[in-house]
């Protein structure tokens, strides 16, 4: 019977393999992320180039997820068209098979320990002794991840033979290939790594627990299972995010059906190419070949495929509607104004959720960290801001009338102020959570004061943006500006009063004042943005000339 030690040894190997992939992805995203963004921007003017960019970027980054996230940002910001983005999706599916070639070449043909120990040793030492040299430290992280990946593979390879006493592999070989494909799909959907599924399948094939046919079916299922991660990420996301997830799923579904239908001729062809003595290479060749066939099958129809997805996922009422041609500046400015008003509300909601430590119920269910949730939302809003700003910039060369140019200037100012408002709140989110979890009653009291005032402020903003009379709106916003000043100075007085009686620990003093300043600045920038976008130029200019710079904030 299989021992408990062998069972944990196999799981430890799987864990180290997955952790190694994660470390490699993180390090390479730092080392190469900027270069690949530039590569994608420069070389995706047509579908052919975008496919090759998808292939090579995924081969080097060793993560189709990293490439897909980069793609989402570029499509969302308007830098890359959705159609050319489809080419990157197709290419990334072929590029991700490169991991299988690495594992089959180095994981089974060499003595892994001769490579693992130097990789981990050099990588760990670089991180410990050269932590201040960020690039060298990240290279150390990459080498450590590579070493852990191969070490995990070694543990799985050594312990897999003991599984024979637990599982009747001979009986399993009589199962239908569709069951193996289903198993590959479910397993990959759970662990969210087709590379790990491929490594385990290669290990089982090397140990003769699986035939080439059954191993190929597992790989086909894994190819579809890897789409679940992106589907989950796209739930509740923007239409572009849903389009990318749908494109990824439909492409993989089609290629998987193709692979299962033509499995026998594809495997026979693989055996002829690599030889009958190389089942590991035959399996990897099979994986690459059916993804390549899928690319050739989709390539001629990408224009129709993108049109289909664009019609399936349309912008909802709360999304941007920047679909007016810029050669119609009056209509384009109106569209831009309406989109920016919606974006103001989204920024308001973001700021309020951070102040109150609110988290979406689904994220609470899956126990996602609040700071991760905030950062994801913050990055999403930055992408939206880039889209609006890019559209606004494109209008500058359209021969605007003086009044239109003035309106565009207000819009640009509003966009900048919104960005400052969100950033000020994001920068103190960790301090607010620290206050929330503090064991000191005085800190809780001060934190409660911040929350109450911000709630009042945001409630007033929500009411004021419905006011149609510009004179009344002006007076309301001025009142808000003055009240913001009073609250922030009153908070400083409260902190000093509590410091006098030793109610505020020294470690909190600096953070309390910093949070106070940043929230004041965030509210101020939000008011400026609203004045720019909701009021006519003369009112907005008068609002900006108010002596807010004389506010004495400690």
C-alpha positions in Angstrom: 0.0 0.0 0.0 1.0 3.6 -0.6 2.7 5.1 2.5 1.6 8.5 3.9 5.1 9.7 3.3 4.9 9.0 -0.5 1.5 10.7 -0.6 2.8 13.9 1.0 6.0 13.6 -1.1 3.8 13.7 -4.3 1.7 16.6 -3.0 4.9 18.5 -1.9 6.3 18.0 -5.4 3.1 19.4 -7.0 3.2 22.3 -4.6 6.8 23.1 -5.3 6.2 22.9 -9.0 3.2 25.3 -8.8 5.2 27.6 -6.5 8.1 27.6 -8.9 5.9 28.6 -11.8 4.4 31.4 -9.7 7.9 32.8 -8.7 9.1 32.6 -12.3 6.0 34.5 -13.5 6.3 37.2 -10.9 10.0 37.7 -11.5 9.7 37.7 -15.3 6.8 40.1 -15.2 9.1 42.6 -13.4 12.1 42.0 -15.6 10.3 41.9 -18.9 6.9 43.5 -18.4 7.7 46.9 -19.7 9.5 45.5 -22.7 6.7 43.3 -23.7 4.2 46.1 -23.3 6.3 48.1 -25.8 6.6 45.0 -28.0 2.8 44.5 -28.1 2.2 48.2 -28.8 4.7 48.3 -31.7 4.0 45.0 -33.4 0.3 44.4 -33.3 -0.8 46.6 -36.2 -2.1 43.4 -38.0 -3.4 40.0 -37.0 -0.3 38.1 -38.2 2.1 40.0 -36.1 -0.2 39.9 -33.0 -0.3 36.1 -33.2 3.5 35.9 -33.2 3.7 38.4 -30.4 1.3 36.2 -28.4 3.5 33.1 -29.1 6.8 34.6 -28.2 5.7 36.7 -25.2 4.1 33.6 -23.6 7.1 31.5 -24.3 9.3 33.9 -22.5 7.0 35.0 -19.7 6.0 31.3 -19.2 2.5 32.4 -18.3 -0.5 32.9 -20.6 -2.3 34.5 -17.7 0.3 37.3 -17.4 0.0 37.9 -21.2 -3.8 37.9 -21.0 -3.8 40.4 -18.1 -1.5 42.7 -20.1 -3.8 42.3 -23.1 -6.8 43.3 -21.0 -5.1 46.5 -20.0 -4.1 47.4 -23.6 -7.5 46.6 -25.1 -9.3 48.5 -22.3 -7.1 51.6 -22.8 -7.6 51.6 -26.6 -3.9 51.0 -27.3 -4.8 47.7 -29.0 -7.8 46.8 -31.0 -9.9 43.9 -29.8 -9.4 42.1 -33.2 -5.6 42.2 -32.9 -6.0 41.2 -29.3 -7.6 38.0 -30.5 -4.4 37.3 -32.4 -2.5 37.5 -29.1 -4.9 35.0 -27.5 -4.4 32.5 -30.3 -0.7 32.9 -30.1 -0.5 32.6 -26.3 -2.2 29.1 -26.5 0.7 27.9 -28.6 3.3 29.7 -26.6 2.2 28.1 -23.3 3.1 24.6 -24.7 6.7 25.7 -24.5 6.7 24.6 -20.8 6.0 21.0 -21.9 9.0 21.1 -24.1 11.2 22.3 -21.2 9.9 19.8 -18.8 10.2 16.8 -21.2 13.7 17.8 -22.2 15.3 18.7 -18.9 13.0 17.0 -16.4 13.4 13.4 -17.6 16.6 13.3 -19.7 19.1 14.7 -17.1 19.9 14.2 -13.4 17.7 16.9 -12.0 19.6 17.3 -8.7 22.7 18.3 -10.6 20.8 21.3 -11.8 18.4 22.0 -8.9 20.9 22.6 -6.1 23.0 25.3 -8.0 19.8 27.0 -9.2 18.3 27.3 -5.7 21.6 28.1 -4.1 22.6 30.9 -6.5 19.0 32.2 -6.7 18.5 32.3 -2.9 21.9 34.0 -2.3 21.2 36.7 -4.9 18.0 37.5 -3.1 19.5 37.6 0.4 22.8 39.4 -0.3 21.7 41.6 -3.2 18.2 42.5 -2.1 19.0 46.2 -2.6 19.8 45.5 -6.3 16.3 45.0 -7.6 17.2 43.5 -11.0 19.8 41.1 -9.6 17.3 40.1 -6.8 14.6 39.4 -9.4 17.0 37.3 -11.4 17.7 35.4 -8.1 14.0 34.9 -7.7 13.7 33.6 -11.3 16.6 31.0 -10.7 15.0 30.0 -7.4 11.6 29.4 -9.1 13.3 27.4 -11.8 15.1 25.3 -9.3 11.9 24.7 -7.3 10.0 23.8 -10.5 12.5 21.0 -11.3 12.8 19.9 -7.7 9.0 19.5 -7.5 9.0 17.6 -10.7 11.7 15.3 -9.2 9.7 14.6 -6.1 6.6 13.8 -8.2 8.7 11.5 -10.5 10.2 9.7 -7.5 6.9 9.2 -5.6 4.6 8.4 -8.6 5.6 4.7 -8.7 4.2 4.2 -5.2 0.8 5.2 -6.5 0.5 1.9 -8.4 -0.3 0.1 -5.2 -3.2 2.5 -4.6 -4.7 2.9 -8.1 -5.2 0.1 -10.6 -3.8 1.9 -13.7 -4.2 -1.1 -15.9 -8.0 -1.1 -15.4 -8.0 2.7 -16.0 -6.4 2.2 -19.4 -9.7 0.6 -20.6 -11.6 3.9 -19.9 -12.9 6.0 -22.8 -10.5 8.8 -23.8 -13.3 11.3 -23.1 -13.2 10.4 -19.4 -9.5 11.2 -19.4 -10.2 14.5 -21.1 -12.8 15.2 -18.5 -10.4 14.4 -15.7 -7.8 16.7 -17.3 -10.3 19.5 -17.5 -11.5 19.1 -13.9 -8.0 18.8 -12.4 -6.7 21.9 -14.3 -9.8 23.9 -13.4 -9.1 23.1 -9.7 -5.3 23.8 -9.6 -5.6 26.5 -12.3 -2.4 25.5 -14.1 -2.2 23.5 -17.3 1.6 23.4 -17.0 1.3 21.4 -13.7 -1.3 19.1 -15.3 1.2 18.6 -18.2 4.0 17.8 -15.9 2.0 15.2 -14.0 0.8 13.7 -17.2 4.4 13.4 -18.5 5.4 11.8 -15.2 2.6 9.3 -15.5 3.5 8.6 -19.1 7.1 8.2 -18.3 6.2 5.6 -15.6 4.0 3.8 -18.1 0.9 4.4 -16.0 -0.8 6.0 -19.0 -0.7 5.2 -22.7 0.0 7.9 -25.2 -3.7 8.0 -26.2 -4.9 8.5 -22.6 -2.2 11.0 -21.8 -3.1 13.0 -24.9 -6.7 13.1 -23.8 -5.7 14.5 -20.4 -3.7 17.2 -22.1 -6.7 18.1 -24.3 -8.9 18.5 -21.3 -6.3 20.6 -19.5 -6.2 22.9 -22.5 -9.9 23.7 -21.9 -9.6 23.7 -18.1 -7.1 26.5 -18.1 -9.8 28.9 -19.5 -11.8 28.6 -16.2 -9.4 31.0 -14.5 -10.1 33.8 -16.9 -13.8 33.1 -17.0 -14.0 33.5 -13.2 -11.9 36.7 -13.5 -14.3 38.1 -16.1 -17.5 37.6 -14.1 -18.9 41.0 -13.4 -16.1 42.6 -15.4 -16.3 45.0 -18.4 -17.5 43.9 -21.8 -14.0 43.9 -23.1 -12.9 41.6 -20.3 -15.9 39.3 -21.1 -15.0 39.3 -24.8 -11.5 38.2 -24.1 -12.6 35.4 -21.7 -15.2 34.3 -24.3 -12.7 34.3 -27.1 -10.2 32.3 -25.0 -12.9 29.7 -24.1 -14.4 29.3 -27.6 -10.9 29.0 -29.2 -9.8 26.4 -26.7 -13.2 24.5 -26.9 -12.9 24.3 -30.7 -9.3 23.2 -30.7 -10.1 20.6 -28.0 -12.9 19.1 -30.1 -10.6 19.1 -33.1 -7.9 17.4 -31.1 -10.2 14.6 -29.8 -11.8 14.0 -33.2 -8.4 13.8 -35.0 -6.4 12.4 -32.1 -5.3 9.2 -33.9 -3.8 10.8 -37.0 -2.3 13.6 -35.0 -0.6 11.1 -32.6 0.6 9.0 -35.6 2.1 12.1 -37.2 3.8 13.0 -33.9 5.3 9.5 -33.6 6.6 9.7 -37.1 8.2 13.1 -36.5 9.9 12.4 -33.1 10.2 8.6 -33.4 8.5 5.8 -31.5 11.2 5.9 -28.7 10.1 9.4 -27.6 6.6 9.2 -26.1 7.2 12.3 -24.0 8.2 14.4 -27.0 5.3 12.9 -29.0 2.8 14.1 -26.3 4.3 17.6 -26.3 4.4 17.6 -30.1 0.7 16.6 -30.1 -0.2 19.5 -27.7 1.6 22.0 -29.9 0.2 20.6 -33.1 -3.5 20.8 -32.2 -3.0 24.4 -30.9 -1.2 25.3 -34.1 -4.1 23.8 -36.2 -6.5 25.8 -34.1 -4.7 29.0 -35.0 -4.8 28.2 -38.8 -8.5 27.4 -38.5 -9.4 30.7 -36.7 -6.9 32.9 -38.5 -9.0 33.6 -41.7 -12.2 34.3 -39.6 -10.9 36.6 -36.9 -12.7 39.6 -38.3 -16.0 37.8 -38.2 -15.2 36.2 -34.8 -14.4 39.6 -33.3 -17.6 41.1 -34.8 -19.6 38.3 -33.2 -18.1 38.9 -29.8 -18.5 42.6 -30.0 -22.3 42.1 -30.6 -22.6 39.6 -27.8 -21.1 41.8 -25.1 -22.2 45.4 -25.4 -21.6 48.3 -23.0 -24.1 48.6 -20.2 -25.5 51.9 -19.0 -22.9 52.3 -16.4 -20.0 51.7 -18.8 -18.3 54.1 -21.1 -20.0 55.1 -24.3 -17.3 56.6 -26.4 -18.5 55.4 -29.7 -18.9 58.9 -31.4 -16.5 59.7 -34.2 -14.1 62.4 -33.2 -14.8 64.3 -36.5 -18.1 65.2 -34.8 -16.6 67.2 -31.9 -19.9 68.5 -30.5 -21.4 65.1 -30.2 -18.1 63.6 -29.1 -17.8 66.2 -26.3 -21.3 65.3 -25.1 -20.4 61.6 -25.1 -17.2 62.3 -23.3 -19.0 64.4 -20.6 -21.6 61.7 -20.0 -18.9 59.0 -19.7 -16.9 61.2 -17.3 -19.9 61.8 -15.1 -20.3 58.1 -14.7 -16.6 57.8 -14.0 -16.9 60.4 -11.2 -19.6 58.2 -9.6 -17.3 55.2 -9.9 -14.5 57.1 -8.3 -16.8 58.3 -5.5 -17.9 54.6 -4.9 -14.3 53.5 -4.8 -13.2 56.1 -2.3 -16.2 55.4 -0.1 -15.6 51.6 -0.1 -12.0 52.1 0.9 -12.9 54.6 3.7 -15.5 52.2 5.1 -13.5 49.0 4.5 -16.4 47.6 2.5 -15.8 44.5 0.4 -18.0 42.8 -2.2 -20.0 39.9 -0.7 -18.5 37.4 -3.3 -15.0 38.4 -2.4 -15.9 38.0 1.3 -17.2 34.5 0.4 -13.9 33.5 -1.2 -12.0 35.3 1.5 -10.1 37.6 -0.8 -8.0 40.2 1.0 -9.4 43.7 1.1 -6.2 45.3 0.0 -6.1 43.0 -3.1 -9.7 43.9 -3.9 -8.9 47.6 -3.6 -5.8 47.3 -5.8 -7.7 45.4 -8.5 -10.5 48.0 -8.6 -7.9 50.8 -8.5 -6.1 49.3 -11.6 -9.4 48.8 -13.4 -10.3 52.5 -12.8 -6.9 53.5 -14.1 -7.5 51.6 -17.3 -10.9 53.3 -17.7 -9.2 56.7 -17.0 -6.7 56.0 -19.8 -9.5 55.3 -22.2 -11.3 58.5 -21.4 -8.1 60.5 -21.5 -7.0 59.0 -24.9 -10.4 59.9 -26.4 -10.1 63.4 -25.0 -6.6 63.8 -26.4 -7.8 62.7 -29.9 -10.2 65.6 -30.0 -7.5 68.2 -29.7 -6.6 68.0 -33.3 -10.2 68.3 -34.6 -10.3 72.1 -35.1 -12.5 72.9 -32.1 -14.3 76.2 -31.6 -13.1 78.3 -28.7 -16.0 77.2 -26.5 -15.4 73.6 -27.4 -11.7 73.9 -26.7 -12.6 75.4 -23.3 -15.0 72.6 -22.5 -12.3 70.0 -23.5 -9.9 71.8 -21.1 -12.4 71.4 -18.3 -12.7 67.7 -19.1 -9.0 67.2 -19.0 -8.7 69.0 -15.7 -11.5 66.9 -14.3 -9.8 63.6 -15.4 -6.6 64.6 -13.7 -8.3 65.6 -10.5 -10.2 62.3 -10.3 -6.9 60.4 -10.6 -5.4 62.4 -7.7 -8.5 61.8 -5.6 -8.4 58.0 -6.0 -4.6 57.9 -5.5 -4.8 59.8 -2.2 -7.4 57.3 -0.9 -5.5 54.3 -2.2 -2.3 55.4 -0.6 -3.8 55.3 2.9 -6.0 52.3 2.6 -3.5 50.2 4.6 -3.4 52.8 7.3 -7.2 52.8 7.5 -7.2 49.1 7.9 -4.5 49.4 10.6 -6.7 51.9 12.5 -9.7 49.5 12.1 -7.8 46.6 13.7 -6.1 48.6 16.4 -6.6 47.6 20.0 -6.5 51.2 21.3 -10.0 52.8 21.9 -8.6 56.3 21.1 -7.5 55.1 17.6 -11.0 53.5 17.0 -12.6 56.8 18.1 -10.5 58.9 15.7 -11.1 56.3 12.9 -14.8 56.5 13.6 -14.6 60.3 13.3 -13.0 60.0 9.9 -15.6 57.5 8.6 -18.6 59.6 9.8 -17.3 62.8 8.2 -16.5 61.0 5.0 -19.9 59.4 4.9 -21.5 62.8 5.3 -19.3 64.3 2.6 -20.0 61.5 0.1 -23.8 61.7 0.8 -23.7 65.4 0.1 -21.8 64.8 -3.1 -24.4 62.2 -4.3 -27.1 64.7 -3.6 -25.3 67.7 -5.2 -24.6 66.1 -8.5 -28.3 65.9 -9.1 -28.7 69.7 -8.8 -29.4 71.4 -12.2 -29.2 75.1 -11.1 -25.5 76.1 -11.5 -25.7 78.9 -8.9 -27.1 76.5 -6.3 -24.6 73.9 -7.2 -21.8 76.4 -6.8 -23.0 77.4 -3.3 -23.3 73.8 -2.3 -19.8 72.9 -3.5 -18.3 75.9 -1.7 -20.1 74.8 1.5 -18.5 71.3 1.0 -15.1 72.8 0.5 -15.3 74.9 3.7 -16.7 71.9 5.6 -13.9 69.7 4.4 -11.4 72.3 5.8 -13.2 72.4 9.2 -13.3 68.7 9.5 -9.6 68.2 8.8 -8.5 71.0 11.2 -10.8 69.7 13.9 -9.3 66.2 13.5 -5.8 67.7 14.1 -7.1 69.3 17.3 -8.6 66.0 18.4 -5.3 64.2 17.9 -3.3 66.9 19.8 -5.8 66.8 22.7 -5.5 63.0 23.0 -1.7 63.2 22.7 -1.6 65.6 25.7 -3.2 62.9 27.9 -1.1 60.1 26.3 -4.1 58.5 24.6 -2.4 58.2 21.2 0.6 55.8 20.9 3.6 57.4 19.2 3.6 54.9 16.4 0.2 56.1 15.2 0.8 59.9 15.3 2.5 60.2 11.9 0.0 57.9 10.2 -3.0 59.8 11.6 -1.8 63.1 10.3 -0.9 61.6 6.9 -4.3 60.0 6.6 -5.9 63.3 7.5 -4.0 65.2 4.8 -4.6 62.6 2.1 -8.4 62.4 2.8 -8.6 66.2 2.8 -6.7 66.3 -0.6 -8.8 63.5 -2.0 -12.1 65.3 -1.1 -10.7 68.6 -2.5 -9.7 67.0 -5.8 -13.1 65.3 -6.1 -14.8 68.7 -5.6 -12.6 70.3 -8.3 -13.5 67.5 -10.7 -17.2 67.9 -10.1 -17.0 71.6 -10.6 -15.2 71.1 -13.9 -17.6 68.6 -15.4 -21.0 69.7 -13.9 -20.6 73.5 -14.1 -20.2 76.0 -16.9 -16.7 77.5 -17.4 -17.4 80.8 -15.6 -18.7 78.9 -12.5 -15.9 76.4 -12.6 -13.2 79.1 -12.9 -14.6 81.0 -9.9 -14.7 77.8 -7.9 -11.0 77.2 -8.7 -10.1 80.7 -7.6 -11.4 80.2 -4.1 -8.6 80.6 -1.5 -8.4 76.9 -0.7 -4.6 77.0 -0.8 -4.7 79.1 2.4 -6.1 76.2 4.4 -3.7 75.4 7.2 -3.5 71.7 7.3 -1.1 70.3 9.9 
